[in-house]
Amino acid sequence: MNPIISATELATEIAGPRPPVLLDVRWQLGGPPGHPAYEAGHIPGAVYVDLETELAGKPGPGGRGGRHPLPDVAEFGAVMRRAGVSASSRVVAYDGGQGWAAARAWWLLRWAGHTDVRVLDGGLAAWRGELSTATPTPSVGDFTPRPGALPLLDADGAAALARTGLLLDARAAERYRGDVEPIDPVGGHIPGAASAPTTENVDGEGRFLPAEALAARFKTLGATDAPQVGVYCGSGVSGAHEVLALELAGIQAALYAGSWSDWSSDPARPVAKGPDRG
């Protein structure tokens, strides 16, 4: 299944006999909460899901687990059921246009065993239909998470994959190099990881590049020939977006959900700096 859907295709499905469950997951790193924007206008029928509290758990002591650790499985299932998600549902997630938060929802649902999940390509910015301010009350769904459908890495697994396969760092290149680190305790990257900013997977409007262009990009990075591919970012959000881009290119990748915010929380873990993998 194609993991993305265009705004035109979505409008057709909404008007059809089997409309999808819509999840509005607007969120921005360091930005204001997304719920006020949802209340001001959303795609009709969409249910708001908060990334910070419903698509992530609470960080552990000292930042262990990262800034956006995976949510409790039972709680995540309850959130999805309240949003109307059933095992048989079509689900479409969207955000403001960056695609990171929507990809996080996509990854979580896919990891938890749901097979029919897509991201609105270009997000709400691509939508040309009417917006609604009404809060829908969907029928409670029956979705029960069964984790493990997508590969997941912890810190040790990411370190090993960087040596034996290809580990991609989806953050901005300056954070990878360690030139700046505005959020986490230390700058740099996991030794052996390759820089692959997820922003290079989309065009100027936030839409994914064609599959052929993505495949060419990841081939240049070595993903085609690697025995295994993994991705991390700052806290497991933009990394999910890169996993989605890799899927569009026909490559399965594991996600290090704790990402750099988890890795850097332990001062005993090694840190590489500069443009080389280290």
Backbone torsions as a table, in degrees:
resi	resn	phi	psi	omega
1	MET	NA	137.7	175.2
2	ASN	-66.2	124.9	-177.0
3	PRO	-78.9	-1.5	177.8
4	ILE	-124.2	158.9	178.7
5	ILE	-139.4	139.7	179.0
6	SER	-79.8	162.1	178.5
7	ALA	-62.4	-37.0	178.4
8	THR	-64.9	-44.5	178.3
9	GLU	-64.1	-38.9	180.0
10	LEU	-64.1	-43.3	179.2
11	ALA	-59.1	-39.4	178.6
12	THR	-65.3	-42.2	-179.5
13	GLU	-67.7	-39.1	179.2
14	ILE	-61.3	-36.9	-178.9
15	ALA	-82.3	-7.7	-175.9
16	GLY	-86.0	-174.5	-175.5
17	PRO	-75.0	-15.8	-178.2
18	ARG	-133.5	73.4	-177.6
19	PRO	-66.9	148.8	-179.8
20	PRO	-78.4	160.5	167.3
21	VAL	-75.4	127.7	-177.4
22	LEU	-105.5	128.6	177.7
23	LEU	-114.4	117.7	175.8
24	ASP	-93.4	111.9	-175.3
25	VAL	-121.5	39.7	-178.2
26	ARG	-57.4	131.8	-175.5
27	TRP	-165.9	146.4	174.3
28	GLN	-139.0	137.5	177.5
29	LEU	-58.5	119.4	179.6
30	GLY	74.0	3.8	-177.1
31	GLY	-95.0	-177.7	179.5
32	PRO	-71.1	159.2	176.1
33	PRO	-56.6	150.6	-176.5
34	GLY	-84.0	-15.6	-173.7
35	HIS	-63.9	-41.4	176.5
36	PRO	-58.3	-38.3	177.7
37	ALA	-65.7	-38.7	176.5
38	TYR	-60.2	-46.3	-178.8
39	GLU	-63.9	-29.6	-179.5
40	ALA	-74.9	-19.9	178.9
41	GLY	162.7	127.0	-179.6
42	HIS	-143.8	167.3	176.6
43	ILE	-62.1	131.2	-176.3
44	PRO	-52.1	130.3	178.8
45	GLY	92.0	-9.7	-177.3
46	ALA	-73.0	142.4	177.5
47	VAL	-106.2	133.8	179.6
48	TYR	-78.9	133.9	175.4
49	VAL	-127.1	126.9	-175.7
50	ASP	-87.5	123.5	-177.6
51	LEU	-65.2	-44.4	-173.5
52	GLU	-64.6	-36.1	-173.7
53	THR	-110.5	-17.0	-175.4
54	GLU	-120.2	-21.3	175.8
55	LEU	-109.3	12.6	178.3
56	ALA	-152.4	152.9	173.9
57	GLY	-94.7	-173.8	178.6
58	LYS	-86.2	135.1	177.8
59	PRO	-59.3	148.7	178.4
60	GLY	-79.7	178.9	179.2
61	PRO	-58.3	135.1	180.0
62	GLY	68.6	17.2	-179.9
63	GLY	82.7	6.5	-179.9
64	ARG	-61.7	137.8	-176.2
65	GLY	93.3	-13.4	178.5
66	GLY	91.9	172.2	-178.3
67	ARG	-71.9	-26.3	179.4
68	HIS	-131.5	66.8	177.6
69	PRO	-62.6	162.3	179.4
70	LEU	-61.4	144.1	179.4
71	PRO	-70.8	160.1	170.7
72	ASP	-56.7	131.6	-173.1
73	VAL	-61.0	-44.0	-179.1
74	ALA	-65.0	-41.4	179.6
75	GLU	-66.6	-39.3	177.4
76	PHE	-62.0	-42.5	178.1
77	GLY	-60.7	-40.5	179.3
78	ALA	-64.5	-40.2	177.9
79	VAL	-61.3	-45.9	-178.4
80	MET	-66.0	-40.3	178.9
81	ARG	-64.4	-40.9	177.1
82	ARG	-61.2	-31.0	178.4
83	ALA	-78.5	-5.0	177.9
84	GLY	98.2	11.0	-176.3
85	VAL	-81.4	124.6	173.0
86	SER	-115.4	168.3	179.5
87	ALA	-60.2	-31.2	-177.5
88	SER	-93.0	-0.6	-175.8
89	SER	-70.9	145.9	159.1
90	ARG	-83.6	136.1	-179.1
91	VAL	-125.9	134.4	173.9
92	VAL	-127.6	126.2	176.5
93	ALA	-107.1	143.6	176.1
94	TYR	-144.1	156.7	173.8
95	ASP	-130.8	-157.9	-175.4
96	GLY	-73.7	-14.7	178.5
97	GLY	143.6	-22.2	-180.0
98	GLN	-69.1	-34.4	176.1
99	GLY	92.1	-12.3	-175.1
100	TRP	-67.2	-50.2	-177.6
101	ALA	-65.4	-40.7	178.4
102	ALA	-62.7	-38.4	177.8
103	ALA	-66.7	-34.1	175.8
104	ARG	-61.4	-45.5	177.9
105	ALA	-63.1	-43.6	177.7
106	TRP	-57.7	-48.1	-177.0
107	TRP	-64.3	-44.9	-178.9
108	LEU	-60.5	-45.2	179.9
109	LEU	-65.6	-42.2	178.0
110	ARG	-64.8	-44.3	178.3
111	TRP	-60.3	-35.8	-178.4
112	ALA	-83.5	5.7	171.9
113	GLY	103.1	-1.5	177.7
114	HIS	-80.6	134.0	-172.4
115	THR	-101.8	-15.1	-173.9
116	ASP	-115.9	75.1	-177.5
117	VAL	-131.2	134.3	178.1
118	ARG	-137.2	161.6	177.0
119	VAL	-110.4	135.1	175.2
120	LEU	-70.1	114.2	-176.4
121	ASP	-67.7	120.6	-177.2
122	GLY	89.1	-6.2	175.3
123	GLY	64.9	-161.2	-177.7
124	LEU	-60.9	-27.9	179.5
125	ALA	-61.4	-24.6	-179.8
126	ALA	-87.6	-12.4	-176.4
127	TRP	-73.5	132.8	-179.5
128	ARG	-114.4	2.4	179.7
129	GLY	-87.1	-174.0	178.9
130	GLU	-70.8	158.1	174.1
131	LEU	-112.5	156.6	-178.7
132	SER	-124.4	150.7	172.4
133	THR	-109.9	2.6	180.0
134	ALA	-78.1	141.2	176.5
135	THR	-94.1	113.9	-176.4
136	PRO	-73.6	157.9	175.6
137	THR	-125.3	80.1	-176.2
138	PRO	-69.3	156.7	172.8
139	SER	-64.7	141.4	-178.3
140	VAL	-64.4	132.3	-179.9
141	GLY	-83.9	-178.8	-178.0
142	ASP	-120.3	15.0	-175.7
143	PHE	-64.8	129.2	175.7
144	THR	-119.2	116.8	-178.1
145	PRO	-63.4	139.7	172.5
146	ARG	-131.7	84.5	-171.8
147	PRO	-59.0	152.3	173.9
148	GLY	114.7	1.4	-177.8
149	ALA	-74.3	-20.6	173.0
150	LEU	-120.9	148.3	-176.6
151	PRO	-71.7	141.9	-175.4
152	LEU	-130.2	140.3	179.5
153	LEU	-115.4	147.4	164.6
154	ASP	-104.9	-174.7	-175.7
155	ALA	-60.4	-45.4	-179.5
156	ASP	-64.2	-40.1	178.6
157	GLY	-65.1	-37.9	177.8
158	ALA	-65.7	-42.4	179.0
159	ALA	-61.9	-41.9	-179.8
160	ALA	-67.6	-42.1	-179.0
161	LEU	-65.0	-33.6	177.5
162	ALA	-62.2	-24.4	179.1
163	ARG	-91.0	-34.0	-171.3
164	THR	-105.8	-17.0	-178.7
165	GLY	-136.3	-135.8	178.7
166	LEU	-129.2	118.0	176.5
167	LEU	-108.9	120.9	-176.9
168	LEU	-102.4	134.8	176.2
169	ASP	-99.9	112.9	-172.8
170	ALA	-86.2	-0.9	-178.4
171	ARG	-75.8	172.1	175.8
172	ALA	-59.2	148.0	-175.2
173	ALA	-59.6	-34.5	-179.0
174	GLU	-68.8	-29.4	175.1
175	ARG	-75.2	-39.3	175.4
176	TYR	-57.4	-45.6	-178.7
177	ARG	-70.5	-22.0	-176.0
178	GLY	88.5	12.9	178.1
179	ASP	-64.1	-38.5	178.3
180	VAL	-140.1	153.8	171.6
181	GLU	-151.0	92.5	-173.4
182	PRO	-78.3	-10.0	-170.0
183	ILE	-126.2	-50.1	-170.3
184	ASP	-92.7	167.0	-170.8
185	PRO	-62.9	-29.3	-176.5
186	VAL	-145.5	149.6	178.6
187	GLY	-93.7	163.8	179.1
188	GLY	122.4	-160.4	-176.8
189	HIS	-145.4	168.7	176.8
190	ILE	-68.3	127.8	-180.0
191	PRO	-54.5	129.8	-179.1
192	GLY	95.6	-13.1	-179.3
193	ALA	-76.6	149.9	178.0
194	ALA	-104.6	141.9	178.5
195	SER	-75.3	127.3	179.5
196	ALA	-149.9	72.7	-176.4
197	PRO	-54.7	129.9	-177.5
198	THR	-66.2	-20.7	178.4
199	THR	-63.2	-19.3	179.6
200	GLU	-84.9	1.1	177.8
201	ASN	-92.5	-2.4	-175.5
202	VAL	-129.4	165.0	176.7
203	ASP	-90.2	-171.4	-176.2
204	GLY	-66.8	-15.0	178.9
205	GLU	-103.7	10.7	178.2
206	GLY	81.6	7.3	178.4
207	ARG	-88.3	144.6	-179.9
208	PHE	-63.1	143.6	173.7
209	LEU	-65.0	158.9	176.7
210	PRO	-55.8	151.4	-177.0
211	ALA	-55.6	-36.4	-178.9
212	GLU	-65.6	-39.4	179.2
213	ALA	-68.7	-38.8	177.4
214	LEU	-65.9	-41.7	179.0
215	ALA	-61.5	-40.0	179.0
216	ALA	-65.9	-40.3	179.2
217	ARG	-62.1	-48.4	-176.6
218	PHE	-72.2	-27.5	174.2
219	LYS	-64.6	-42.4	178.0
220	THR	-60.6	-34.6	179.4
221	LEU	-78.3	-8.8	178.0
222	GLY	98.3	7.1	-175.3
223	ALA	-70.1	-31.0	-176.5
224	THR	-64.9	-37.0	-175.2
225	ASP	-98.4	-6.1	-177.9
226	ALA	-72.6	141.0	178.0
227	PRO	-66.1	-27.2	176.8
228	GLN	-154.0	144.6	179.9
229	VAL	-120.6	137.4	175.3
230	GLY	-131.6	161.2	-178.3
231	VAL	-137.3	141.3	167.2
232	TYR	-140.4	166.7	179.4
233	CYS	-143.1	-138.5	176.9
234	GLY	-82.7	-45.0	-176.4
235	SER	-146.6	18.9	176.1
236	GLY	91.1	11.8	179.8
237	VAL	-100.2	-62.7	178.4
238	SER	-66.7	-23.7	175.5
239	GLY	-62.8	-36.7	176.3
240	ALA	-63.3	-34.7	177.3
241	HIS	-63.8	-38.8	178.4
242	GLU	-71.0	-36.6	174.7
243	VAL	-59.6	-40.6	177.7
244	LEU	-63.9	-43.4	178.1
245	ALA	-61.1	-40.7	177.4
246	LEU	-63.7	-38.9	177.4
247	GLU	-63.4	-39.9	175.5
248	LEU	-59.3	-32.6	179.1
249	ALA	-83.6	-0.6	178.4
250	GLY	86.1	22.1	-176.5
251	ILE	-123.8	126.1	176.0
252	GLN	-85.6	137.6	-179.4
253	ALA	-135.2	146.4	174.7
254	ALA	-87.5	151.0	178.5
255	LEU	-110.6	128.2	169.1
256	TYR	-86.9	97.0	-170.0
257	ALA	-65.4	-37.1	178.7
258	GLY	-68.7	-32.2	175.1
259	SER	53.7	-156.5	-172.2
260	TRP	-62.3	-31.4	-179.9
261	SER	-66.5	-30.3	173.7
262	ASP	-78.7	-48.0	-178.3
263	TRP	-55.8	-47.2	-174.5
264	SER	-77.4	-7.1	178.1
265	SER	-75.1	-14.7	179.5
266	ASP	-109.9	107.1	-177.3
267	PRO	-64.2	-12.5	178.8
268	ALA	-79.6	-15.4	-178.8
269	ARG	-79.0	140.4	-177.9
270	PRO	-71.3	152.3	179.8
271	VAL	-131.3	130.0	174.8
272	ALA	-103.8	145.7	177.8
273	LYS	-129.6	160.9	-178.9
274	GLY	94.7	179.1	-174.3
275	PRO	-77.7	-15.2	-178.0
276	ASP	-87.7	160.7	-176.2
277	ARG	-65.8	-30.2	177.3
278	GLY	79.5	NA	NA
